[in-house]
Amino acid sequence: MNSSTEDKAKGTIKEAVGTVKEKTGEAIGNPDLRDRGTAEKVEGKVQQKVGDVKKVFDQ
């Protein structure tokens, strides 16, 4: 797997895990867990974009 695909895959997983944490934090009333989930979700989106940029420069 090339690095751009790897970044996109890891970013997708991180985004999904962040969404679960965010929703769980909201459901149980834990703002710390919700905020960590939101941050992880954003990190995942950024990592996906890094993969997109790497793909452009690999061509």
Helices and strands as residue ranges (DSSP letters): H 3-28, H 31-58
